Structure formats: structure tokens, C-alpha cells
């Protein structure tokens, strides 16, 4: 059973930066599409970024392009989300997700129903 553990959340002022980490375990063999989602109170869960474990397929949501960067450290099976120029609109619970796949796909990476495994989330709060 794949396990995902997020860390790195916290409270920052607008304009600040944070780096989230998602440590995965029990992946076994094969590739995975890894993603970050976020959910603010009263809003739907939103795909933030995704990256494929075995290659360079990377996707970003429109609201974070140019500000957030997803990366991975395969040896440690860890995915990172570097967030810069944060605004109060970025305030949300951030979740890591994974799905065994041959790649991340533009038509599905942002669909929360496409993923099989989820972490517990880490809170990010940006003050104005």
C-alpha cells in the first residue's frame, strides 16, 4: 500500500515562499504520476501540479504557473512543491496524490478522481 506523507506547510506573509515535500513509500515497481492538489474551505479540490516519476512530464494549474515548481528526488521517492510569490488566494490544505501510470496526462492529471493514493495534507496559510 502506497503511503504519502506531506510536510512543509505553515504560515507566511503575502509574497513569501514555502517548499512542500511529499515522501512516498511502498511504491514497488513501475512508474507513478505524482501530483499536488489543494482545497480551500468551501471550494473544490484543485490540481496544482503533477510530475511523472520516470520522466519529465510536468503540468501546472493556470493559477500557479510561473510561481510554483514541482520537482522530485527519485532516490528518496520524494516530490517537492516550491511555492513563491504566495498570495492569500493560495491559502488551502495541500495534498499529495499518486497513481500508478505510464505517464501523467494533460487530460487527467488535474482530476482528483484519477488518483488512487492520497496523503493527509499540510496546511498553507498566506496572510495579507
Z-matrix of the N, CA and C atoms (Angstrom, degrees):
N
C 1 1.456
C 2 1.517 1 109.36
N 3 1.320 2 115.40 1 121.49
C 4 1.467 3 120.71 2 179.16
C 5 1.521 4 109.41 3 -66.11
N 6 1.298 5 115.38 4 135.62
C 7 1.459 6 121.07 5 176.29
C 8 1.520 7 109.15 6 -122.52
N 9 1.311 8 115.25 7 137.03
C 10 1.460 9 122.05 8 -179.22
C 11 1.519 10 109.04 9 -125.93
N 12 1.315 11 116.59 10 131.37
C 13 1.455 12 121.12 11 -179.49
C 14 1.527 13 108.61 12 -129.50
N 15 1.315 14 115.54 13 118.17
C 16 1.459 15 120.88 14 179.38
C 17 1.526 16 110.71 15 -91.25
N 18 1.323 17 114.63 16 153.10
C 19 1.457 18 120.94 17 174.54
C 20 1.525 19 108.51 18 -154.18
N 21 1.328 20 115.54 19 167.18
C 22 1.450 21 120.46 20 174.20
C 23 1.508 22 115.96 21 103.09
N 24 1.315 23 117.47 22 -4.26
C 25 1.454 24 119.47 23 178.05
C 26 1.519 25 111.83 24 -68.77
N 27 1.313 26 115.82 25 169.44
C 28 1.449 27 120.47 26 179.03
C 29 1.512 28 111.31 27 167.38
N 30 1.321 29 115.28 28 -166.94
C 31 1.460 30 122.14 29 -179.38
C 32 1.520 31 109.61 30 -112.96
N 33 1.319 32 115.63 31 129.69
C 34 1.458 33 120.90 32 179.47
C 35 1.526 34 109.53 33 -138.54
N 36 1.321 35 117.49 34 156.21
C 37 1.466 36 119.39 35 174.40
C 38 1.518 37 110.45 36 -77.67
N 39 1.306 38 115.21 37 160.39
C 40 1.463 39 119.75 38 176.85
C 41 1.520 40 110.25 39 -55.46
N 42 1.306 41 115.27 40 139.56
C 43 1.456 42 120.72 41 -176.99
C 44 1.517 43 113.83 42 92.24
N 45 1.314 44 115.73 43 -10.19
C 46 1.451 45 120.26 44 -178.47
C 47 1.521 46 113.37 45 -81.05
N 48 1.323 47 114.54 46 -176.80
C 49 1.461 48 121.64 47 -177.31
C 50 1.520 49 110.35 48 -133.74
N 51 1.315 50 115.06 49 153.77
C 52 1.457 51 122.69 50 173.47
C 53 1.512 52 108.09 51 -146.10
N 54 1.333 53 115.44 52 152.77
C 55 1.452 54 119.57 53 172.11
C 56 1.524 55 108.98 54 -123.23
N 57 1.313 56 115.30 55 119.88
C 58 1.445 57 121.53 56 176.86
C 59 1.525 58 109.53 57 -93.66
N 60 1.312 59 115.85 58 149.92
C 61 1.457 60 121.66 59 175.87
C 62 1.514 61 109.94 60 -128.18
N 63 1.312 62 115.55 61 145.57
C 64 1.458 63 122.55 62 175.99
C 65 1.519 64 107.45 63 -127.49
N 66 1.310 65 116.51 64 109.55
C 67 1.458 66 121.18 65 179.86
C 68 1.521 67 108.96 66 -95.71
N 69 1.319 68 115.39 67 123.09
C 70 1.452 69 120.35 68 -178.86
C 71 1.513 70 112.16 69 -107.95
N 72 1.315 71 114.82 70 153.45
C 73 1.456 72 120.21 71 177.24
C 74 1.513 73 109.73 72 -145.81
N 75 1.338 74 115.04 73 163.65
C 76 1.472 75 122.06 74 177.84
C 77 1.516 76 112.21 75 61.40
N 78 1.338 77 117.01 76 34.06
C 79 1.461 78 119.12 77 179.75
C 80 1.514 79 112.58 78 -72.71
N 81 1.320 80 117.35 79 -31.50
C 82 1.454 81 119.03 80 -175.46
C 83 1.515 82 110.35 81 70.99
N 84 1.333 83 115.08 82 -156.66
C 85 1.450 84 119.78 83 -178.24
C 86 1.523 85 110.97 84 -89.55
N 87 1.322 86 115.32 85 159.37
C 88 1.449 87 120.56 86 177.18
C 89 1.511 88 112.40 87 99.24
N 90 1.326 89 114.37 88 169.91
C 91 1.447 90 120.17 89 -177.43
C 92 1.519 91 113.18 90 -93.61
N 93 1.295 92 114.26 91 161.16
C 94 1.460 93 121.26 92 179.06
C 95 1.511 94 109.91 93 -136.61
N 96 1.303 95 115.13 94 144.47
C 97 1.450 96 120.88 95 166.24
C 98 1.521 97 106.15 96 -91.76
N 99 1.323 98 115.85 97 122.55
C 100 1.454 99 122.31 98 179.86
C 101 1.522 100 108.61 99 -109.50
N 102 1.312 101 116.12 100 143.18
C 103 1.460 102 118.65 101 -176.57
C 104 1.517 103 111.73 102 -146.80
N 105 1.296 104 113.56 103 158.04
C 106 1.461 105 121.76 104 169.16
C 107 1.518 106 108.33 105 -111.80
N 108 1.311 107 114.59 106 133.89
C 109 1.456 108 122.63 107 172.72
C 110 1.530 109 108.12 108 -121.73
N 111 1.308 110 115.13 109 164.65
C 112 1.454 111 119.29 110 173.09
C 113 1.512 112 110.01 111 -143.50
N 114 1.309 113 114.36 112 152.89
C 115 1.458 114 119.75 113 179.09
C 116 1.513 115 109.37 114 -143.00
N 117 1.314 116 114.95 115 119.76
C 118 1.456 117 122.05 116 175.61
C 119 1.527 118 108.48 117 -94.00
N 120 1.322 119 117.81 118 155.91
C 121 1.469 120 120.32 119 179.64
C 122 1.521 121 112.03 120 -54.62
N 123 1.306 122 115.69 121 129.52
C 124 1.449 123 120.46 122 177.72
C 125 1.513 124 115.26 123 79.18
N 126 1.326 125 116.99 124 3.61
C 127 1.459 126 120.79 125 -178.91
C 128 1.528 127 110.90 126 -120.25
N 129 1.317 128 115.62 127 160.79
C 130 1.456 129 120.54 128 177.94
C 131 1.533 130 110.74 129 -75.22
N 132 1.319 131 114.54 130 157.04
C 133 1.447 132 119.66 131 177.10
C 134 1.531 133 108.82 132 -69.02
N 135 1.312 134 115.40 133 132.12
C 136 1.466 135 122.34 134 -171.42
C 137 1.527 136 110.55 135 -118.12
N 138 1.324 137 116.45 136 132.55
C 139 1.444 138 119.90 137 175.19
C 140 1.523 139 110.85 138 -71.87
N 141 1.328 140 116.23 139 128.13
C 142 1.459 141 121.40 140 -177.46
C 143 1.525 142 110.66 141 -99.85
N 144 1.333 143 116.38 142 -50.89
C 145 1.465 144 120.34 143 -178.08
C 146 1.522 145 108.82 144 -164.03
N 147 1.326 146 115.83 145 155.98
C 148 1.455 147 120.04 146 175.41
C 149 1.510 148 109.94 147 -142.04
N 150 1.340 149 114.98 148 158.36
C 151 1.453 150 121.27 149 178.87
C 152 1.517 151 108.43 150 -150.11
N 153 1.338 152 116.83 151 142.73
C 154 1.443 153 120.17 152 -179.53
C 155 1.524 154 109.43 153 -93.57
N 156 1.314 155 115.98 154 136.23
C 157 1.453 156 121.19 155 -174.44
C 158 1.519 157 113.26 156 -63.18
N 159 1.316 158 116.26 157 -31.69
C 160 1.458 159 118.66 158 -173.83
C 161 1.508 160 115.46 159 -102.70
N 162 1.310 161 117.58 160 8.67
C 163 1.457 162 118.37 161 -178.29
C 164 1.498 163 111.94 162 -163.46
N 165 1.317 164 115.77 163 -153.80
C 166 1.458 165 120.42 164 -172.05
C 167 1.520 166 114.50 165 -112.30
N 168 1.328 167 118.96 166 14.80
C 169 1.455 168 119.25 167 179.11
C 170 1.520 169 109.33 168 -68.95
N 171 1.317 170 115.94 169 117.79
C 172 1.463 171 122.42 170 -178.72
C 173 1.520 172 107.83 171 -132.43
N 174 1.317 173 115.88 172 135.44
C 175 1.460 174 121.23 173 177.43
C 176 1.530 175 109.35 174 -133.03
N 177 1.338 176 114.31 175 150.21
C 178 1.457 177 120.77 176 178.44
C 179 1.522 178 110.22 177 -132.78
N 180 1.324 179 114.70 178 147.93
C 181 1.446 180 118.93 179 170.77
C 182 1.522 181 109.79 180 -73.16
N 183 1.310 182 115.82 181 152.11
C 184 1.462 183 120.52 182 -175.54
C 185 1.528 184 112.23 183 -58.93
N 186 1.319 185 117.00 184 -34.35
C 187 1.460 186 120.12 185 -174.51
C 188 1.525 187 113.27 186 -73.53
N 189 1.329 188 117.20 187 -12.12
C 190 1.472 189 118.74 188 -176.95
C 191 1.526 190 112.94 189 -119.91
N 192 1.318 191 117.46 190 -4.40
C 193 1.467 192 120.01 191 -179.78
C 194 1.516 193 110.69 192 -56.57
N 195 1.325 194 115.28 193 133.94
C 196 1.454 195 120.84 194 179.13
C 197 1.516 196 114.09 195 86.14
N 198 1.347 197 116.71 196 -11.53
C 199 1.464 198 120.17 197 -179.78
C 200 1.526 199 112.76 198 -116.23
N 201 1.314 200 116.11 199 -33.34
C 202 1.466 201 121.29 200 -177.64
C 203 1.520 202 109.46 201 -109.70
N 204 1.328 203 115.23 202 147.97
C 205 1.459 204 120.62 203 176.86
C 206 1.519 205 109.41 204 -134.26
N 207 1.314 206 116.15 205 127.03
C 208 1.462 207 121.14 206 176.69
C 209 1.517 208 108.10 207 -99.55
N 210 1.316 209 116.31 208 140.68
C 211 1.451 210 121.40 209 178.87
C 212 1.517 211 108.92 210 -149.29
N 213 1.320 212 116.02 211 172.04
C 214 1.459 213 118.67 212 -178.54
C 215 1.506 214 110.67 213 -144.37
N 216 1.305 215 114.22 214 156.98
C 217 1.452 216 122.65 215 175.67
C 218 1.514 217 105.58 216 -126.39
N 219 1.327 218 115.83 217 93.17
C 220 1.456 219 120.04 218 -170.04
C 221 1.510 220 114.04 219 -60.26
N 222 1.302 221 116.95 220 -39.02
C 223 1.449 222 119.50 221 -178.81
C 224 1.529 223 112.10 222 -57.45
N 225 1.305 224 116.15 223 -31.90
C 226 1.460 225 120.76 224 -179.58
C 227 1.515 226 111.56 225 -104.64
N 228 1.349 227 116.78 226 3.25
C 229 1.454 228 120.93 227 -178.91
C 230 1.523 229 110.65 228 49.24
N 231 1.305 230 115.47 229 49.08
C 232 1.450 231 121.78 230 -178.56
C 233 1.521 232 109.54 231 -123.38
N 234 1.311 233 114.91 232 136.96
C 235 1.458 234 121.78 233 176.85
C 236 1.522 235 108.20 234 -115.22
N 237 1.310 236 115.78 235 138.39
C 238 1.456 237 121.65 236 -178.33
C 239 1.528 238 110.83 237 -116.27
N 240 1.305 239 114.57 238 154.57
C 241 1.462 240 121.00 239 172.58
C 242 1.526 241 106.82 240 -132.17
N 243 1.321 242 115.72 241 104.52
C 244 1.457 243 121.00 242 175.83
C 245 1.519 244 108.41 243 -86.48
N 246 1.311 245 115.95 244 120.81
C 247 1.458 246 121.23 245 -176.65
C 248 1.516 247 109.21 246 -115.88
N 249 1.312 248 117.01 247 125.51
C 250 1.457 249 122.32 248 178.87
C 251 1.525 250 110.21 249 -126.61
N 252 1.317 251 115.71 250 167.34
C 253 1.473 252 121.85 251 -179.92
C 254 1.525 253 110.89 252 49.04
N 255 1.303 254 115.97 253 46.68
C 256 1.456 255 121.03 254 -176.64
C 257 1.525 256 111.21 255 -67.24
N 258 1.314 257 114.80 256 144.57
C 259 1.458 258 122.28 257 177.00
C 260 1.519 259 108.56 258 -124.66
N 261 1.331 260 117.88 259 164.03
C 262 1.473 261 119.67 260 177.44
C 263 1.527 262 112.69 261 -57.16
N 264 1.324 263 117.15 262 -25.80
C 265 1.465 264 120.56 263 178.39
C 266 1.533 265 112.42 264 -68.93
N 267 1.312 266 117.39 265 -13.18
C 268 1.466 267 121.17 266 176.38
C 269 1.520 268 112.29 267 -85.23
N 270 1.308 269 117.14 268 -5.47
C 271 1.460 270 121.22 269 179.23
C 272 1.515 271 110.26 270 -63.42
N 273 1.325 272 116.26 271 123.76
C 274 1.463 273 121.32 272 -177.03
C 275 1.521 274 109.20 273 -177.32
N 276 1.327 275 114.54 274 170.05
C 277 1.458 276 120.32 275 166.11
C 278 1.525 277 106.68 276 -85.91
N 279 1.307 278 116.04 277 128.94
C 280 1.468 279 121.09 278 -178.63
C 281 1.522 280 109.24 279 -105.01
N 282 1.330 281 115.11 280 130.18
C 283 1.451 282 121.97 281 -177.18
C 284 1.522 283 110.93 282 -118.87
N 285 1.305 284 114.72 283 144.92
C 286 1.454 285 121.85 284 171.69
C 287 1.522 286 108.36 285 -98.29
N 288 1.317 287 116.60 286 141.83
C 289 1.454 288 121.39 287 -179.33
C 290 1.519 289 110.20 288 -137.70
N 291 1.328 290 115.44 289 155.21
C 292 1.463 291 120.00 290 -179.65
C 293 1.514 292 110.72 291 -145.92
N 294 1.319 293 114.19 292 149.55
C 295 1.460 294 120.76 293 174.63
C 296 1.510 295 107.62 294 -146.99
N 297 1.340 296 116.64 295 131.84
C 298 1.460 297 119.78 296 174.42
C 299 1.520 298 107.72 297 -65.73
N 300 1.330 299 116.15 298 125.52
C 301 1.461 300 120.28 299 -175.95
C 302 1.519 301 110.12 300 -161.23
N 303 1.303 302 115.73 301 166.28
C 304 1.468 303 120.82 302 175.84
C 305 1.518 304 112.18 303 -84.76
N 306 1.313 305 116.06 304 -11.26
C 307 1.455 306 121.11 305 179.75
C 308 1.523 307 107.71 306 -175.39
N 309 1.341 308 116.14 307 171.38
C 310 1.457 309 121.17 308 164.74
C 311 1.526 310 106.22 309 -92.94
N 312 1.303 311 116.85 310 143.48
C 313 1.462 312 120.37 311 -174.53
C 314 1.517 313 110.85 312 -121.50
N 315 1.328 314 116.73 313 142.65
C 316 1.465 315 119.63 314 -176.55
C 317 1.518 316 113.37 315 -61.89
N 318 1.316 317 117.19 316 -28.27
C 319 1.453 318 119.28 317 -177.89
C 320 1.503 319 114.96 318 -85.76
N 321 1.344 320 117.24 319 -7.32
C 322 1.457 321 118.32 320 -173.84
C 323 1.518 322 114.62 321 -133.89
N 324 1.322 323 118.08 322 -16.38
C 325 1.463 324 118.19 323 -171.95
C 326 1.523 325 112.32 324 -59.73
N 327 1.322 326 118.20 325 -30.18
C 328 1.461 327 121.08 326 -175.94
C 329 1.526 328 113.09 327 -92.83
N 330 1.318 329 117.39 328 5.77
C 331 1.461 330 120.71 329 179.62
C 332 1.513 331 109.10 330 -91.69
N 333 1.320 332 117.39 331 115.75
C 334 1.462 333 118.49 332 -176.87
C 335 1.524 334 111.51 333 -65.67
N 336 1.334 335 117.59 334 -23.92
C 337 1.462 336 120.17 335 179.38
C 338 1.520 337 112.58 336 -73.57
N 339 1.322 338 118.22 337 -12.30
C 340 1.467 339 121.99 338 -178.09
C 341 1.523 340 112.03 339 -78.65
N 342 1.316 341 117.58 340 -18.49
C 343 1.452 342 121.90 341 -173.53
C 344 1.527 343 111.57 342 -94.56
N 345 1.324 344 114.41 343 146.06
C 346 1.456 345 120.71 344 -178.43
C 347 1.519 346 113.58 345 -97.60
N 348 1.323 347 115.20 346 -27.57
C 349 1.451 348 119.32 347 -172.20
C 350 1.532 349 110.19 348 -126.96
N 351 1.326 350 114.52 349 141.29
C 352 1.458 351 121.64 350 -177.29
C 353 1.517 352 110.60 351 -136.87
N 354 1.323 353 114.60 352 146.38
C 355 1.445 354 120.16 353 169.42
C 356 1.516 355 110.78 354 -86.17
N 357 1.320 356 114.98 355 -179.92
C 358 1.461 357 120.66 356 -177.40
C 359 1.522 358 112.62 357 -84.03
N 360 1.305 359 116.97 358 -16.91
C 361 1.457 360 120.55 359 177.15
C 362 1.517 361 113.09 360 99.43
N 363 1.315 362 114.84 361 156.12
C 364 1.456 363 122.27 362 175.00
C 365 1.524 364 107.83 363 -138.20
N 366 1.320 365 116.59 364 134.36
C 367 1.463 366 121.64 365 -173.07
C 368 1.527 367 111.02 366 -83.32
N 369 1.312 368 115.43 367 133.85
C 370 1.459 369 122.27 368 172.69
C 371 1.516 370 107.79 369 -120.15
N 372 1.316 371 115.97 370 125.27
C 373 1.461 372 121.53 371 179.77
C 374 1.522 373 108.54 372 -125.90
N 375 1.333 374 115.85 373 124.37
C 376 1.453 375 121.90 374 -179.74
C 377 1.523 376 108.07 375 -115.33
N 378 1.307 377 116.34 376 121.34
C 379 1.465 378 120.96 377 -178.19
C 380 1.529 379 110.31 378 -96.68
N 381 1.322 380 114.95 379 148.69
C 382 1.471 381 120.02 380 -178.80
C 383 1.512 382 111.44 381 -87.14
